[in-house]
């Protein structure tokens, strides 16, 4: 099973946000990340990169948006 990890880039460095991501859903200007256990986090963010071989998701988070839910 290949689950992903989410990161945000700050000052040129990756900062960890969430692990075991099973789904990502766009909801307007927000992204809903849900993990294998059903926990979810909602961010006001844009996707910068999805790397399927590294199972990673890099996000550009809107200022002051960690996390909404």
C-alpha positions as CSV (number, residue, x, y, z in Angstrom):
1,X,0.0,0.0,0.0
2,X,1.4,3.4,-1.0
3,X,0.1,6.2,1.2
4,X,1.5,9.7,0.9
5,X,2.9,12.4,3.2
6,X,2.1,16.1,2.9
7,X,4.6,18.9,3.2
8,X,4.6,22.7,3.0
9,X,7.6,24.6,1.8
10,X,8.7,27.4,4.1
11,X,11.9,29.4,3.5
12,X,13.1,26.7,1.1
13,X,12.7,23.8,3.5
14,X,10.0,21.1,3.6
15,X,7.9,21.2,6.8
16,X,5.8,18.0,7.6
17,X,2.0,18.4,7.7
18,X,0.4,14.9,7.6
19,X,1.2,11.3,7.0
20,X,-0.7,8.2,5.7
21,X,-2.8,10.3,3.3
22,X,-5.2,8.1,1.5
23,X,-7.2,10.9,-0.4
24,X,-7.0,14.5,-1.4
25,X,-10.2,16.3,-2.3
26,X,-10.5,19.9,-3.7
27,X,-13.3,21.8,-2.1
28,X,-13.4,25.3,-3.6
29,X,-10.1,27.0,-2.5
30,X,-9.5,24.4,0.1
31,X,-7.9,20.9,0.1
32,X,-9.3,18.2,2.3
33,X,-6.6,15.6,3.2
34,X,-7.9,12.3,4.7
35,X,-5.6,9.6,6.1
36,X,-5.9,5.9,6.3
37,X,-7.7,6.1,9.7
38,X,-10.3,8.6,8.5
39,X,-8.8,11.6,10.2
40,X,-9.0,14.7,8.0
41,X,-7.3,18.1,7.8
42,X,-8.6,21.0,5.7
43,X,-6.2,23.6,4.4
44,X,-6.5,26.7,2.3
45,X,-3.8,25.7,-0.1
46,X,-2.6,25.0,-3.7
47,X,-0.8,21.9,-4.8
48,X,2.7,22.6,-5.9
49,X,3.8,19.1,-6.6
50,X,2.6,15.5,-6.4
51,X,5.5,13.0,-6.6
52,X,4.0,9.5,-7.0
53,X,7.4,7.7,-6.8
54,X,8.2,9.4,-3.4
55,X,4.6,9.3,-2.2
56,X,4.7,13.0,-1.3
57,X,2.5,16.0,-1.8
58,X,3.9,19.5,-1.6
59,X,1.5,22.3,-0.8
60,X,1.5,26.1,-0.9
61,X,-0.4,27.0,2.2
62,X,-2.3,30.3,2.3
63,X,-0.9,32.5,5.2
64,X,-2.5,31.7,8.5
65,X,-4.2,28.5,7.3
66,X,-2.8,25.7,9.3
67,X,-5.2,23.7,9.4
68,X,-8.8,24.9,9.2
69,X,-10.2,21.7,10.6
